[in-house]
């Protein structure tokens, strides 16, 4: 396939036209050496506006990717913090400890502030099963019975408390940034 011919203006040729290459271009996959990759796009580089002026964050696919990324980061931070706490807790002396389970469940209720109710419940259950299962004899049914027995003791977060936490996190980031700038 050949590129389209570009009509050059008469008179002096602008610099932009001098660099145009009108060679024959092949569009075969072998020639282009296209490789299919499963790499995730770098979501932090997606700005609200591009050179074209269109907001990329409004595209449904990118919006979903950004939302999932935020939920996964939330889960990762929760698991790191709780695992740091659980490193100090003895596994032998705290087998089937309901107080420990209540503490971790309440922490999960306070940590998960992003996402819909279903998404928050899914990520909470996944994280708790991953971290507390070793304290419940590595038996998922025993852990589920423990969770069901203490569920009434957990204070559920309200929409207002999650909103307040999100705003606090934003303010904390702003003040942290301002302290770095000094």
N, C-alpha and C positions, 0 to 999 in steps of 0.2 A: 504494500500500500504506500502510495506517495502522499506527502503532505500537500496541502493546497498551496497553489502559487500565491504569493503575496505581491500585490501591486505596490511598487515602490513609488513614492512621490517624486515628481520631477524636480530637478534642481539639486540642492545639497541633500545628501542622504543622512538622516539622523543616526546617532550611535546605536539606538535600539535595533534598527534594521540591519546594521552591519554585522551583528552577531547571530543573525538568523541562519540556521543551517538547513538547507533544502535537500538533504540526502534522503535516500529511500529508507524507510523504517519498516522492520518486520514486526508483526504482532503475535508471532508464535510463542507459546509458553517456553519452549526450549531456548529460544533466542533471548527472551527477556529474563530467563532464569528465575521465574516466580517460585517462591516457596510458601507453602501453606503453614502458618504457625498458629498455635493455640495460645499465644501470649495475650494477656489482658492489656488493654490500653491503659496508659498512665492517666488515671482519672484526676490527679492533682494538677495536671497541665491544662485541663479543660477550663478555659476562662469563660466568663459570662458573655463576652463579646469576642468575635473573631475579626479578622481583617475585613470580612464582608459585612460586618455589622449585625449578623444574625446571632441570637442568643442560643448557643448550643445546649444549654441546660434545659431548654424547653422541648427538645426532641425526646419523645417518650422512651426510646431505647437508652439514651444516655441518662435520662432521669432515673430510670430503673437501675442502671449500673451504679450511679452515684448513691442511690438509696441503699442498695445491697452492700456497697462498700462501707457506708457509714454504720450499718447494722453489724457488719463483721468486725469493724474496728471496735465498736462498743463491746462486743462479745470478747474480743481479744483482751481489752483493757480489764474487763471484769475478771476473766480467768487468771490473768497475771496477778492482779491484786489479791484475789482470794487464795490463789496457790501460794503466794508469799505468806499469807496468814496461816494456811494449813501446814506449811513446812514446820511450824513450831508446835503443832498438835500431834500427840502420839497416836499412832494407828491402833496399837494394842490396847491402850487404856480407854479409847473412845469408840469402840465398836458399838454400833446401834445407839449412839448418843443422840437423843432427841434435841437437846439444847444446842448442840453443834449444828444440827440440821436446821433448826429454827433460825439460828444466827445467819447461816449461809442463804437461806431462803429470803430472809428480810433484806440482806445485802443485795441479793439479786433484784428484789422489788425496787430498791432505791437506785441501783445502777442503771437499769434499763429504762431510759427516758425517750428513746427514739423508736419510731415504728408504730404500726397499728397494734391492737391488743393481741391478735393472733401471732404476729411476728415476734412481739415481746415474749409471749408465752413459749413459743417454739424455741427461741434462743435461750431463754432461762432454763427450760427443761433440758436442752442439749448440754448446756454448761454444767448444770448441777449433776446430771448423770455422769459426766466425764470426771468431775472432781470428787464427788461424795461417794461414788460407788465403792471405792476401796474401804470406806468406813462402814459399809453395809455388806460385808462378806462377799463382795463382787457379785451380788445377786440383784438383778434389776427388779424382780418382783418384791423383794424385801424392802428395797429402797422406795419403790412406789407405795407400798403399804405405809412406810414411815412418813412419806410426804402427805399422803391422804390423812393420816392421823393428826398431823400438826398444822394442816392447812388453815384451820380456824384461828390459829394463834398468830397468823401473819397479817400485818396491817397492809392492805392494798394501797398502792399509790393512786392518787387522784389525778385528773387531767391538770388541775391547777398546780399540784406539787411537781409534776413532770415539767410543766411550763416554767415554773420558778427555777427548777434545777437547770434547765437548758439556758435560761437567761443568766443565771449565776455563772455557768461555764463560759458563756460568751464574754461576760465582764471580766472574769478571771483571766481569760486569754488576752484581752485588751490591756489590762494592767500589767500582765507579764511582759507583753511586747513593749509597753512604755518603759518598764524598768530596764529592759535590755538596751533601749535606745539612749539611756542616760549616760 
